[in-house]
Amino acid sequence: MKNNFKILVSFLGSALLFSACRPDVYQLGALANKSALQYTIAPSSANPNDIVLTSLTPNVAPMWVTPFGQSLRVKDTINIPFPGTYKFVYGVESAGGFVQADTAIVIINTLDKNAVNTPMWNNLTGGYGKSKTWVLDLDAKGVSKYFYGPVYYAGPDYSWEWDAGWASWIMPAADYGTMTFDLIGDAHFSSNNKTLPLGSASGKFMLYTNTNQLATFGAQLIHDGNQGGRVVNWGAKAIIKSLDANSMQVVEVADNGTLWLIFNYISLDYYNTH
C-alpha cells in the first residue's frame, strides 16, 4: 500500500507539471481592418493592357484574384490582351486571418498588338488589324481541295485515327457557308451555317496558344447536321490539331466522349485559288 501511494503522488505531480507548462488560452493576432488595406491597381504607362498590381499594406501576405488566376506577389503585372470590363480582388493574410477588399473594376479599351502577334494568331486571323475567312473542306460538288475529306474520325486522345475521305453518308455535298476570325479592335468571330437553323451569328473567340485550343462565343464553327450533330458541345474549348496559313483541323468531342471528330477547314483564299 505504501508503494502504491508513492506512485500515485508521483503521477499527480507529473500531471500538475504538464498542465503548468501549457498556456491557458490560445489567441490569434489582430484581424486586419478592411478599410486599412492599401493597394493600387493601375495600367502600366508603357502598355495600357498591362495591369500593375501593388500591395502597400505592411506586414501581410497579399493574394490577388485576377481574370487569369491568383497571384501571391507583392507586385505583379497581368496582361489582358483584349478590350472589356474585368474584375480584380485584393486580399491579405494577416495575423488574425484572411481579409478581402471590395472588387475592383478595370476597363480595357485597347487590343494588345504584341500579345496576339504569334504564328497561331496570324494563321487564324491574318494578323493584327486583319480578318480571315474559312470554309469546310467540302463544296457543293463533293470536292475536298486540301484534305481527303471534311471530317476524320479518332479515338479519345488519338488512340486511333481514320482518314475517312468523303462519301455522302459521311456528309452531303453542299455549300456549308463561311466563318471569319478578325483582330480588328477585338477578337471577333462570325459564321454563316448555311445548312443549319443556326444561320448567321456573330460573337467573339479566344485562342489558347499554350494548350492549342480554340473557343468561340455567340456563334459556332461551320459544320453539318450529320457529323456535327454528334458533337457534345460546340461552345466548349476545342483542340486545334493543326493550323497553318491554308488549313486548320479542329477536334470536337462527340458521342458522349467516346469519339473525336476532326473537322477539316481551309481558308477561303486557298479554296478560291486551287
Secondary structure, 3 states (H helix, E strand, C coil): CHHHHHHHHHHHHHHHHHHHHCCCCCCCCCCCCHHHCCEEEEECCCCCCEEEEEECCCCCEEEEEECCEEECCCEEEEECCCCEEEEEEEEEEECCEEEECCCEEEEECCCCCHHHCCHHHHHHHCCCCCEEEEEECCCCCCCCCCCCCCEEEECHHHCCEECCCCCCCCCCCCCCCCEEEECCCCCEEEEEECCCCCEEEEEEEEEECCCCEEEEECCCCCCCCCCHHHECCCCCCEEEEEECCCEEEEEEEEHHHCEEEEEEEEEHHHHHHC
